[in-house]
Amino acid sequence: MIEQSKLEVPGEFDVVGWEMPEIAGDRRAHDFGDPDDERLATLRDEFDLEAVVADAADDLQAILALKRWVRSRWDHGWSMSYRTVTDALDILREAQRGEQFNCGHYSRVFAACATALGIPARQVSLGLAGCSFPRGHDVGNVGHSVAEAWCNELRGWVAMDCDLNVHYERDGLPLSALEVHDAWLSEQAAQVTRVHDEPAFVVPSGPTVEVLTELMPDCRGFDDEMVALKFERFGRHDAMDYYARLRVGGMEWLDERCPPTFVRHFAPGPAVRYTNHAPDLYPTLNAVRIGAAPRWDEAGAALTITLEHCAPWFEHYEASIDGRAYARGPWEQREASFDWPMREGLNRLEARTVNRRGRPGIVSALQIAYARAIW
């Protein structure tokens, strides 16, 4: 019986290589928006966002180019338009008229523009460490807002501060907000490089300060000198200290080095869900998991390939198949399941997703050595 079974097997299938990113978290737990939303489509066309990233060689360069562009639209300040703008398109239109906005508007515009381009992004809220602040003394601004974008080639999230026009690197690699947070609370800030870009941050002064005092009663009496002092503190560590506490959507990172507070600005804080499990806030995106099962018939041996993805705005799969090791064939659209015929020797398959904006995801690969049976 065993000898007969051997005769029915066409040969040996051996996995000799693979390149598959770890898939962590659940992207479905997050709302990444819709790049085909009517307002985002108008934003993309009216401000020619494709041109902003046209010269970018990869995702990271596109993200950095977009950060610089968003920062260039206005200088940090305040506007009575705060009360009327509803989204990034409104903000950019008002900025064209000379209105100025703050960190939350920068991060909101960046996230919307990235989404319109097919790059997953979101806002991250930051807060200084402390206990039920402020307690009877003026500590100034205690919050900040930055954006994070998913970078395919880094296989992770990168934090972009469009307000200060800065991002953070460690050993030459851009960091996420959580990685900045960890470096700050671990007293390893000196190991983090703050990468400044142009245009640089401009301290607000003049008419926009007058608007601030009208918008926010607590700031009445502020003048250019007072505002400059506040922003001197804000920029002391390039805002790294603000990463002590961070929140994405309605979920806040829980860290024993910086426990949460429930009373903020003399009032109960908002309802928050806490987590200390990084994949809850940082799911893997745009990756493909490859499954394979052997089959054979009169036409020869093959592997039945199955593909699973974690890509927002998924449009289709693409695969590149070639019989030679480390050589890539043309990318061709594929279904979630298909047959991969085996050739004698080395066989290599690469797979990726493509989203609705035509942006490809991370490449996963499987390399198989196949030898026909000689019994």
C-alpha positions as CSV (number, residue, x, y, z in Angstrom):
1,M,0.0,0.0,0.0
2,I,2.8,2.4,0.9
3,E,4.7,1.7,-2.3
4,Q,1.6,2.2,-4.4
5,S,0.9,5.6,-2.7
6,K,4.5,6.6,-3.5
7,L,3.8,6.0,-7.1
8,E,0.8,8.3,-7.1
9,V,2.8,11.2,-5.7
10,P,4.4,13.3,-8.5
11,G,7.4,14.5,-6.6
12,E,8.7,16.6,-3.7
13,F,7.5,20.1,-2.7
14,D,9.9,21.8,-0.4
15,V,9.6,25.3,1.0
16,V,13.1,26.8,0.7
17,G,12.3,30.5,1.2
18,W,9.6,32.9,2.3
19,E,9.1,36.6,3.0
20,M,6.0,37.3,4.8
21,P,5.5,40.2,7.3
22,E,4.0,39.5,10.7
23,I,0.3,40.5,10.6
24,A,-0.7,42.0,14.0
25,G,-3.9,43.5,15.2
26,D,-7.2,43.9,13.4
27,R,-7.4,46.7,10.9
28,R,-11.2,46.3,10.9
29,A,-11.3,47.8,14.4
30,H,-10.2,51.2,12.9
31,D,-12.0,53.6,10.6
32,F,-9.6,54.7,8.0
33,G,-12.1,56.7,6.0
34,D,-12.9,56.3,2.3
35,P,-10.6,57.8,-0.4
36,D,-13.6,57.8,-2.7
37,D,-15.6,60.0,-0.4
38,E,-17.0,63.0,-2.4
39,R,-15.3,65.6,-0.2
40,L,-12.0,63.8,-0.3
41,A,-12.2,63.4,-4.1
42,T,-12.8,67.2,-4.3
43,L,-9.9,67.8,-2.0
44,R,-7.6,65.6,-4.1
45,D,-8.5,67.3,-7.3
46,E,-8.9,70.9,-6.2
47,F,-5.5,70.9,-4.5
48,D,-3.8,68.5,-7.0
49,L,-2.6,66.2,-4.3
50,E,-1.2,63.7,-6.8
51,A,1.3,66.3,-7.9
52,V,2.4,66.8,-4.3
53,V,3.7,63.2,-4.1
54,A,4.5,62.7,-7.8
55,D,8.3,62.7,-7.4
56,A,8.3,60.4,-4.3
57,A,10.2,57.2,-4.9
58,D,8.4,55.3,-2.1
59,D,5.8,55.6,0.6
60,L,8.1,57.3,3.1
61,Q,9.1,60.0,0.6
62,A,5.4,60.5,-0.3
63,I,4.5,60.9,3.4
64,L,7.3,63.4,4.0
65,A,6.4,65.4,0.9
66,L,2.8,65.5,2.1
67,K,3.9,66.7,5.6
68,R,6.0,69.5,4.1
69,W,3.1,70.5,1.8
70,V,0.5,70.6,4.6
71,R,2.9,72.7,6.8
72,S,3.3,75.1,3.9
73,R,-0.4,76.0,3.6
74,W,-0.4,78.3,6.7
75,D,1.5,79.3,9.8
76,H,0.3,78.2,13.3
77,G,-2.3,80.6,14.6
78,W,-6.0,81.1,15.3
79,S,-9.0,82.1,13.3
80,M,-12.7,82.8,13.8
81,S,-13.1,80.2,11.0
82,Y,-12.6,77.6,13.8
83,R,-16.3,77.9,14.3
84,T,-17.3,77.1,10.7
85,V,-14.8,74.7,9.2
86,T,-16.1,71.1,9.1
87,D,-13.3,69.2,7.4
88,A,-9.9,69.3,5.7
89,L,-11.3,70.8,2.5
90,D,-12.8,73.7,4.5
91,I,-9.6,74.3,6.4
92,L,-7.5,74.4,3.2
93,R,-9.9,76.7,1.5
94,E,-9.8,79.1,4.5
95,A,-6.0,78.9,4.7
96,Q,-5.9,80.0,1.0
97,R,-7.8,83.2,2.2
98,G,-5.1,83.8,4.8
99,E,-6.7,82.2,7.9
100,Q,-4.4,80.3,10.4
101,F,-5.0,77.2,12.3
102,N,-3.4,75.0,15.0
103,C,-1.9,71.5,15.5
104,G,-5.2,69.7,15.4
105,H,-6.0,71.2,12.1
106,Y,-2.6,70.3,10.7
107,S,-3.0,66.7,11.7
108,R,-6.6,66.6,10.5
109,V,-5.6,67.9,7.0
110,F,-2.7,65.6,6.7
111,A,-4.8,62.5,7.6
112,A,-7.5,63.5,5.1
113,C,-5.0,64.2,2.3
114,A,-3.2,60.9,2.9
115,T,-6.5,59.1,2.8
116,A,-7.4,60.8,-0.4
117,L,-4.2,59.5,-1.9
118,G,-4.8,56.0,-0.7
119,I,-2.3,56.1,2.2
120,P,-3.8,55.0,5.5
121,A,-3.4,57.7,8.1
122,R,-5.0,59.0,11.3
123,Q,-4.8,61.7,14.0
124,V,-3.1,61.0,17.3
125,S,-3.8,63.1,20.4
126,L,-0.9,63.7,22.8
127,G,-0.8,65.0,26.4
128,L,1.8,65.9,28.9
129,A,2.4,63.7,32.0
130,G,0.9,64.9,35.2
131,C,-1.9,64.3,37.7
132,S,-5.2,66.0,37.2
133,F,-3.6,69.0,35.7
134,P,-3.7,71.9,36.1
135,R,-3.9,72.2,39.9
136,G,-4.1,75.9,40.6
137,H,-1.3,77.0,38.4
138,D,-0.9,77.9,34.8
139,V,1.0,75.1,32.9
140,G,0.1,76.5,29.5
141,N,-0.8,74.2,26.6
142,V,-1.0,70.6,27.8
143,G,-2.1,68.9,24.6
144,H,-0.8,68.4,21.1
145,S,-2.0,66.6,17.9
146,V,0.1,64.8,15.3
147,A,-0.7,62.4,12.5
148,E,0.5,58.9,11.8
149,A,0.7,57.2,8.4
150,W,1.2,53.6,7.4
151,C,4.5,53.1,5.5
152,N,4.7,49.9,3.4
153,E,8.4,49.7,3.0
154,L,8.9,50.2,6.8
155,R,6.0,47.8,7.5
156,G,4.9,50.1,10.2
157,W,3.4,53.5,11.3
158,V,5.4,56.7,11.3
159,A,4.5,59.9,13.2
160,M,4.4,63.2,11.4
161,D,4.1,66.5,13.2
162,C,3.0,68.9,10.4
163,D,2.7,71.8,12.9
164,L,6.4,71.8,13.9
165,N,7.3,70.1,10.6
166,V,9.3,67.5,12.3
167,H,9.5,63.7,12.5
168,Y,11.5,61.5,14.8
169,E,14.1,58.8,14.0
170,R,16.1,56.3,15.9
171,D,19.0,54.5,14.2
172,G,17.9,56.2,11.0
173,L,14.4,54.7,11.1
174,P,11.3,56.9,11.5
175,L,9.3,56.3,14.7
176,S,5.6,55.9,15.5
177,A,4.0,58.0,18.2
178,L,4.2,55.0,20.6
179,E,7.9,54.6,20.0
180,V,8.5,58.3,20.7
181,H,6.4,57.9,23.9
182,D,8.5,54.9,25.0
183,A,11.8,56.7,24.3
184,W,10.6,59.7,26.3
185,L,9.4,57.8,29.3
186,S,12.4,55.5,29.3
187,E,14.8,58.5,29.5
188,Q,16.2,57.7,26.0
189,A,15.2,60.9,24.3
190,A,18.9,61.5,23.5
191,Q,18.9,58.5,21.3
192,V,16.1,60.0,19.2
193,T,16.9,62.4,16.3
194,R,14.4,65.1,15.7
195,V,14.4,65.7,12.0
196,H,13.3,69.3,11.1
197,D,12.1,70.3,7.7
198,E,11.2,73.4,5.9
199,P,9.1,75.5,6.2
200,A,10.0,75.8,9.9
201,F,7.5,76.5,12.7
202,V,6.6,80.2,13.0
203,V,5.7,81.6,16.5
204,P,2.3,83.3,16.2
205,S,2.1,87.0,16.5
206,G,0.1,90.0,15.6
207,P,-3.5,89.8,14.4
208,T,-3.8,86.0,15.0
209,V,-3.0,86.5,18.7
210,E,-5.8,89.0,18.9
211,V,-8.1,86.4,17.5
212,L,-6.9,83.9,20.1
213,T,-8.0,86.2,22.9
214,E,-11.5,86.5,21.4
215,L,-11.8,82.8,20.7
216,M,-10.7,81.6,24.1
217,P,-11.7,83.6,27.2
218,D,-9.0,82.0,29.3
219,C,-6.4,83.6,27.0
220,R,-7.6,87.2,27.3
221,G,-4.8,89.5,28.0
222,F,-2.3,87.4,26.0
223,D,0.0,89.4,23.8
224,D,2.9,88.5,21.5
225,E,5.4,88.2,24.3
226,M,3.2,85.9,26.3
227,V,2.5,83.7,23.3
228,A,6.2,83.5,22.5
229,L,6.9,82.3,26.1
230,K,4.2,79.6,25.8
231,F,5.6,78.3,22.6
232,E,9.2,78.4,23.9
233,R,8.0,75.8,26.4
234,F,6.1,73.9,23.7
235,G,9.2,73.5,21.5
236,R,11.7,72.9,24.3
237,H,12.0,69.2,23.5
238,D,10.5,69.4,20.0
239,A,7.3,68.4,21.7
240,M,8.7,64.9,22.7
241,D,7.4,65.5,26.3
242,Y,3.9,65.7,24.9
243,Y,4.1,62.1,23.9
244,A,3.8,61.0,27.5
245,R,0.2,60.2,27.0
246,L,-1.3,59.3,23.6
247,R,-4.7,58.4,22.2
248,V,-5.9,57.1,18.9
249,G,-9.6,57.5,18.3
250,G,-11.3,56.6,21.5
251,M,-8.5,54.3,22.8
252,E,-5.7,55.5,25.0
253,W,-2.4,53.8,25.7
254,L,-2.0,52.6,29.3
255,D,1.5,52.8,30.7
256,E,2.5,52.2,34.3
257,R,5.2,55.0,33.9
258,C,2.4,57.5,33.2
259,P,-0.9,56.3,34.7
260,P,-4.1,58.0,33.4
261,T,-5.9,60.8,35.1
262,F,-9.7,61.2,35.3
263,V,-10.0,64.9,36.1
264,R,-8.6,67.3,33.5
265,H,-8.8,71.1,33.6
266,F,-11.0,70.8,36.8
267,A,-13.6,68.7,35.0
268,P,-14.2,64.9,34.4
269,G,-12.4,63.6,31.4
270,P,-14.1,61.9,28.5
271,A,-14.9,58.2,28.4
272,V,-11.8,56.3,27.2
273,R,-11.0,52.7,26.5
274,Y,-7.5,51.8,27.6
275,T,-5.0,49.3,26.2
276,N,-1.4,48.2,26.7
277,H,-1.5,45.8,23.7
278,A,0.3,47.6,20.9
279,P,-1.5,45.8,18.0
280,D,-4.8,47.4,19.3
281,L,-3.5,50.8,18.3
282,Y,-1.0,49.6,15.6
283,P,-2.5,47.0,13.3
284,T,-0.5,45.7,10.3
285,L,-1.9,47.0,7.0
286,N,-1.5,46.2,3.3
287,A,0.1,42.8,3.9
288,V,-0.8,39.4,2.4
289,R,-0.7,36.0,4.0
290,I,0.0,33.2,1.6
291,G,-1.4,29.7,2.0
292,A,-0.6,26.7,-0.2
293,A,-1.8,23.1,-0.7
294,P,-0.3,20.5,-3.2
295,R,-2.4,19.1,-6.0
296,W,-1.7,17.1,-9.2
297,D,-3.5,15.8,-12.2
298,E,-2.7,14.8,-15.8
299,A,-1.4,18.3,-16.4
300,G,1.2,17.9,-13.7
301,A,1.9,19.1,-10.1
302,A,0.7,22.4,-8.7
303,L,0.1,24.3,-5.5
304,T,-3.3,25.7,-4.8
305,I,-2.6,29.2,-3.4
306,T,-4.9,31.1,-1.1
307,L,-4.4,34.8,-0.3
308,E,-5.7,36.8,2.7
309,H,-5.1,40.5,3.2
310,C,-5.3,43.2,5.9
311,A,-5.6,46.2,3.5
312,P,-8.0,49.1,3.8
313,W,-9.7,49.9,0.5
314,F,-8.7,46.5,-1.0
315,E,-9.3,46.4,-4.7
316,H,-7.6,43.2,-6.0
317,Y,-4.6,40.9,-5.6
318,E,-1.6,40.8,-7.9
319,A,0.9,37.9,-8.2
320,S,4.2,37.6,-10.0
321,I,5.3,34.1,-10.8
322,D,8.6,32.9,-12.3
323,G,10.4,29.6,-12.5
324,R,13.8,31.1,-11.6
325,A,15.0,31.9,-8.1
326,Y,14.8,35.6,-7.2
327,A,13.6,36.6,-10.7
328,R,10.3,38.5,-10.9
329,G,7.8,38.0,-13.6
330,P,5.1,40.5,-14.6
331,W,2.5,41.5,-12.0
332,E,-0.9,40.0,-13.0
333,Q,-4.3,40.3,-11.3
334,R,-5.3,37.2,-9.4
335,E,-8.3,35.8,-7.4
336,A,-8.0,35.0,-3.8
337,S,-7.4,31.3,-4.8
338,F,-5.6,30.0,-7.8
339,D,-3.4,27.2,-9.0
340,W,0.4,27.7,-9.3
341,P,1.9,25.1,-11.7
342,M,5.3,23.7,-10.5
343,R,8.4,23.5,-12.7
344,E,11.4,21.3,-12.0
345,G,13.7,23.2,-9.8
346,L,13.1,26.5,-8.0
347,N,9.7,28.3,-8.2
348,R,9.0,31.7,-6.8
349,L,5.7,33.5,-6.2
350,E,5.3,37.0,-5.0
351,A,1.9,38.5,-4.0
352,R,0.6,41.9,-3.0
353,T,-2.6,43.9,-2.7
354,V,-3.6,46.9,-4.7
355,N,-6.1,49.4,-3.2
356,R,-8.8,51.5,-4.9
357,R,-6.3,54.4,-5.4
358,G,-4.0,52.0,-7.3
359,R,-1.4,51.8,-4.5
360,P,0.3,48.5,-4.1
361,G,0.9,46.9,-0.7
362,I,3.7,44.9,0.9
363,V,5.1,42.1,-1.2
364,S,4.9,38.6,0.3
365,A,6.9,35.8,-1.3
366,L,7.1,32.0,-1.3
367,Q,9.9,30.0,-2.9
368,I,9.4,26.3,-3.6
369,A,11.9,23.7,-4.8
370,Y,10.1,21.0,-6.8
371,A,11.6,17.7,-8.0
372,R,9.7,15.1,-10.0
373,A,9.6,11.7,-8.3
374,I,12.0,8.9,-9.5
375,W,10.8,5.7,-7.9
